[in-house]
Amino acid sequence: MARRVKNARKRIIALDDSSSESGEDNRAFNRGDEDEIPQEILNAAEEAEENTLPSRSKTYYEKVYQGFVDWKKTKKITISNEVVLLAFFNELSKEYAPSTLYNKHSILKTMIQRKEDVSIGDFHKLNKFLKANKVGFEPTKAAALTTEEIKYFMTNADDEEYLFEKAVVVAAVSGALRRHELVDMAPAHIRDAGTHLVVQVPKTKTHIQRVFTINNPFRKIILKYAALRPARAPEDRFFLNYSGGRCTRQAVGINKMGGVPRRIATYLQLPDPQRYTGHSFRHSSATFLVDAGGSMEDLKRHGGWKSDSSASGYLQHSEAKKRKTNSMIMGALLDEESNDSTAANLMKGVTLNSSSVENRASGSNRPVNLHFHL
C-alpha cells in the first residue's frame, strides 16, 4: 500500500509539472515538501486509478500481473525493465500463441504503469519481438453460421425444444451481440413498436451506445418466447432457461449462452461443432451485413467497433465482396455484346464434378471440384 501511495504521489506531481497555464505556481508547490499533499487526496487519486480498470476484467488483470510478479520472484528480480520483459515474454512464447502474448502485453502495460510507474509500451525491442513472433500466425476464429444454415434451423427446428435458441439467434444476429450482452439483456431493454422491436444493447464492451430493431416476422419469435415468462421472473434478465415448451425463473448464464451456436451446429449436423462458439453469432451478423453491401462505417456502427482494424476482418472474409471484386476485375474480359458467347467459350474446358456438390445445410463445407480439360 505504501508503494502504491508513493506512486500515486509521483504521478500527481508529474501531472502538476506538465501543466502549462499555471505551471510556475504548481512547480513552486511541487518543489516543496511532498508531504504537503493531504492523505485524503492521495487516497482519492488511488481510488480514481482503480476505477480505470475494466470492471469485468479487473480480476483477470490482477491475475496476469501477479503471474509476472511471481515469475520475477523465482528469478530473484525486483525491477521491470526491457531486458526483464523480453526474457519474460520469450518464455511465454514457448507456451502461448502470439494473440495471447499481445493480450498479456496489453494487460501488463496497464498494470505495470499503475503499480510500478514504468511504461513498457516504450520498450521498442519488446514491441519488435512481439511483431516478429506474430509473423505467419493465423488465429483460430469462431466458425460463422451461414444464412442457409440459420434459415434451415429457424424453419425446421421444433419450437417445443428450440424456441430459446431461436430467440437468441434473432437477437444476437440482429444486433451483433456478444454473449454477455445477451445475458445482461432485460425486458426493459426491449420496446414493442407494433411492426418491430426496438432493442437497446446493455453494458457494451466498448461503451458505445447501440440500438437496433427486430422486424417482423422475427419480432414474433421474440414475443412468443417473452409470453412464456413465468410470474415473478427476474426483471433484470430477459433470457430464462427453457424446457418442455415453457420458461423457468432461472436466468440463463454466460456459459449456456455461449453454447447456443454449438447446439445449433449439432442440430444441423455440421462438422466440428466445437468451432461454433459464443462469438459465432456476432461473426455471422457482421458477415451478413457486409455481404449485403454494408460499408465499413455501417459495420462499425452495427457492431460497436471503434477502429477500422477491428472490423476489417469481416470485410476481408466476405465471400460476396470477393465475388464482386472478381467481377470488377475479370469483367474487363467481357463486353456487353459478347458477354454470353465469351463466357460460353471460356466454360467449354470446364466440367463440374457433381458428386462433390453437397447441400451446405447438411454439414459439408467442401467446395465444388473443378476439372479442366484443355
VENMO-V959651 format. One record per residue. N is the residue number from 1. RES is the residue in one small letter. PHI is phi as a letter, one per 40 degrees, with the letter a starting at -180 (NA if undefined). Layout:
# VENMO-V959651
{{N:RES:PHI} {N:RES:PHI}}
This chain:
# VENMO-V959651
{{1:m:NA} {2:a:c} {3:r:c} {4:r:c} {5:v:c} {6:k:c} {7:n:c} {8:a:c} {9:r:c} {10:k:c} {11:r:c} {12:i:c} {13:i:c} {14:a:c} {15:l:c} {16:d:c} {17:d:c} {18:s:c} {19:s:c} {20:s:b} {21:e:c} {22:s:b} {23:g:d} {24:e:c} {25:d:c} {26:n:c} {27:r:c} {28:a:c} {29:f:c} {30:n:c} {31:r:c} {32:g:c} {33:d:c} {34:e:c} {35:d:c} {36:e:c} {37:i:c} {38:p:d} {39:q:c} {40:e:c} {41:i:c} {42:l:c} {43:n:c} {44:a:c} {45:a:c} {46:e:c} {47:e:c} {48:a:c} {49:e:c} {50:e:d} {51:n:c} {52:t:c} {53:l:c} {54:p:d} {55:s:c} {56:r:c} {57:s:b} {58:k:d} {59:t:c} {60:y:c} {61:y:d} {62:e:c} {63:k:c} {64:v:c} {65:y:c} {66:q:c} {67:g:c} {68:f:c} {69:v:c} {70:d:c} {71:w:c} {72:k:c} {73:k:c} {74:t:c} {75:k:c} {76:k:f} {77:i:b} {78:t:b} {79:i:b} {80:s:b} {81:n:b} {82:e:c} {83:v:c} {84:v:c} {85:l:c} {86:l:c} {87:a:c} {88:f:c} {89:f:c} {90:n:c} {91:e:c} {92:l:c} {93:s:c} {94:k:c} {95:e:b} {96:y:b} {97:a:c} {98:p:d} {99:s:c} {100:t:c} {101:l:c} {102:y:c} {103:n:c} {104:k:c} {105:h:c} {106:s:c} {107:i:c} {108:l:c} {109:k:d} {110:t:c} {111:m:c} {112:i:c} {113:q:c} {114:r:c} {115:k:c} {116:e:b} {117:d:g} {118:v:b} {119:s:c} {120:i:c} {121:g:c} {122:d:c} {123:f:c} {124:h:c} {125:k:c} {126:l:c} {127:n:c} {128:k:c} {129:f:c} {130:l:c} {131:k:c} {132:a:c} {133:n:c} {134:k:c} {135:v:d} {136:g:g} {137:f:c} {138:e:b} {139:p:c} {140:t:c} {141:k:b} {142:a:c} {143:a:c} {144:a:b} {145:l:c} {146:t:c} {147:t:c} {148:e:c} {149:e:c} {150:i:c} {151:k:d} {152:y:c} {153:f:c} {154:m:c} {155:t:c} {156:n:b} {157:a:c} {158:d:c} {159:d:c} {160:e:d} {161:e:b} {162:y:b} {163:l:c} {164:f:d} {165:e:c} {166:k:c} {167:a:c} {168:v:c} {169:v:d} {170:v:c} {171:a:c} {172:a:c} {173:v:c} {174:s:c} {175:g:b} {176:a:f} {177:l:c} {178:r:c} {179:r:c} {180:h:c} {181:e:c} {182:l:c} {183:v:c} {184:d:c} {185:m:c} {186:a:b} {187:p:d} {188:a:c} {189:h:c} {190:i:b} {191:r:b} {192:d:c} {193:a:b} {194:g:g} {195:t:c} {196:h:a} {197:l:b} {198:v:b} {199:v:b} {200:q:b} {201:v:c} {202:p:c} {203:k:f} {204:t:c} {205:k:c} {206:t:c} {207:h:g} {208:i:c} {209:q:c} {210:r:b} {211:v:b} {212:f:b} {213:t:b} {214:i:b} {215:n:c} {216:n:c} {217:p:c} {218:f:c} {219:r:d} {220:k:c} {221:i:c} {222:i:c} {223:l:c} {224:k:c} {225:y:c} {226:a:c} {227:a:c} {228:l:c} {229:r:c} {230:p:c} {231:a:c} {232:r:g} {233:a:c} {234:p:c} {235:e:c} {236:d:c} {237:r:b} {238:f:c} {239:f:c} {240:l:b} {241:n:d} {242:y:b} {243:s:a} {244:g:g} {245:g:g} {246:r:a} {247:c:c} {248:t:b} {249:r:c} {250:q:c} {251:a:c} {252:v:c} {253:g:c} {254:i:c} {255:n:c} {256:k:c} {257:m:c} {258:g:c} {259:g:c} {260:v:c} {261:p:d} {262:r:c} {263:r:c} {264:i:c} {265:a:c} {266:t:c} {267:y:d} {268:l:c} {269:q:f} {270:l:c} {271:p:c} {272:d:f} {273:p:c} {274:q:c} {275:r:c} {276:y:c} {277:t:b} {278:g:c} {279:h:c} {280:s:c} {281:f:c} {282:r:c} {283:h:c} {284:s:c} {285:s:d} {286:a:c} {287:t:c} {288:f:c} {289:l:c} {290:v:c} {291:d:c} {292:a:c} {293:g:h} {294:g:c} {295:s:c} {296:m:c} {297:e:c} {298:d:d} {299:l:c} {300:k:c} {301:r:c} {302:h:c} {303:g:c} {304:g:g} {305:w:c} {306:k:c} {307:s:b} {308:d:c} {309:s:c} {310:s:c} {311:a:c} {312:s:c} {313:g:d} {314:y:c} {315:l:c} {316:q:c} {317:h:b} {318:s:c} {319:e:c} {320:a:c} {321:k:c} {322:k:c} {323:r:c} {324:k:c} {325:t:c} {326:n:c} {327:s:c} {328:m:c} {329:i:c} {330:m:c} {331:g:c} {332:a:c} {333:l:c} {334:l:b} {335:d:b} {336:e:c} {337:e:c} {338:s:b} {339:n:d} {340:d:c} {341:s:c} {342:t:c} {343:a:c} {344:a:c} {345:n:c} {346:l:c} {347:m:c} {348:k:c} {349:g:c} {350:v:b} {351:t:b} {352:l:c} {353:n:c} {354:s:c} {355:s:c} {356:s:c} {357:v:c} {358:e:b} {359:n:c} {360:r:d} {361:a:c} {362:s:c} {363:g:h} {364:s:c} {365:n:b} {366:r:c} {367:p:c} {368:v:c} {369:n:c} {370:l:b} {371:h:b} {372:f:c} {373:h:b} {374:l:b}}
